[in-house]
Amino acid sequence: MSSGPRAFLEGGPDDMPQRIVEITPPGVELKIPFRGGYEHFKATSRHADTEQGRLTVYEWWERTEIAE
């Protein structure tokens, strides 16, 4: 992972491989590809202390499927 801004993901599928992800550019919503779809996370006002520092918590709010 590079040294860009990161977020801590909360909620969503239990088997997501990463809970700390890079955010480019930082914003209100993240769309993470996972298992043939996208997991959507929204920024919160909360922060989490992680091994990579204090990160904004992004909370899961929906899943969408990738059209084939």
C-alpha positions as CSV (number, residue, x, y, z in Angstrom):
1,M,0.0,0.0,0.0
2,S,1.3,3.4,-0.8
3,S,1.5,6.4,1.5
4,G,-1.6,8.1,0.3
5,P,-4.7,8.9,2.5
6,R,-6.4,5.8,3.9
7,A,-9.7,4.8,5.5
8,F,-10.9,2.2,7.9
9,L,-13.8,0.1,6.6
10,E,-16.5,-0.9,9.1
11,G,-19.3,-3.3,8.3
12,G,-20.0,-5.1,5.0
13,P,-19.0,-8.7,4.3
14,D,-17.0,-10.4,7.0
15,D,-14.6,-11.9,4.5
16,M,-13.4,-8.7,2.8
17,P,-9.6,-9.1,2.5
18,Q,-8.8,-5.5,3.6
19,R,-10.2,-3.2,6.2
20,I,-7.7,-0.4,5.6
21,V,-7.8,0.9,2.1
22,E,-6.3,3.8,0.2
23,I,-8.7,6.6,-0.8
24,T,-8.1,8.5,-4.0
25,P,-9.3,11.2,-3.8
26,P,-10.6,11.4,-0.3
27,G,-14.3,12.0,-0.3
28,V,-17.7,11.0,1.0
29,E,-18.1,7.6,-0.6
30,L,-15.9,4.6,-1.5
31,K,-16.9,1.9,-3.9
32,I,-14.8,-1.3,-3.4
33,P,-15.0,-4.2,-6.0
34,F,-15.7,-7.5,-4.3
35,R,-17.1,-10.8,-5.4
36,G,-18.7,-9.7,-8.7
37,G,-20.1,-6.5,-7.2
38,Y,-19.3,-3.3,-5.3
39,E,-19.4,-2.7,-1.6
40,H,-20.3,0.9,-0.9
41,F,-19.0,2.8,2.2
42,K,-19.7,6.3,3.3
43,A,-17.5,8.5,5.4
44,T,-18.4,9.1,9.0
45,S,-17.3,11.7,11.5
46,R,-15.7,8.9,13.6
47,H,-12.0,7.8,13.6
48,A,-10.2,4.6,14.4
49,D,-6.8,4.2,15.9
50,T,-5.0,1.5,13.8
51,E,-1.5,0.2,13.2
52,Q,-1.4,2.7,10.3
53,G,-2.4,5.7,12.4
54,R,-5.7,7.5,13.1
55,L,-8.0,6.9,10.1
56,T,-11.5,8.1,9.2
57,V,-14.1,5.3,9.6
58,Y,-16.1,4.6,6.4
59,E,-19.3,2.6,7.2
60,W,-20.9,0.1,4.8
61,W,-24.2,1.1,3.5
62,E,-25.0,-1.0,0.4
63,R,-23.9,-3.5,-2.3
64,T,-24.5,-3.3,-6.0
65,E,-23.9,-6.0,-8.6
66,I,-21.6,-5.5,-11.6
67,A,-23.6,-5.8,-14.9
68,E,-22.4,-8.6,-17.2
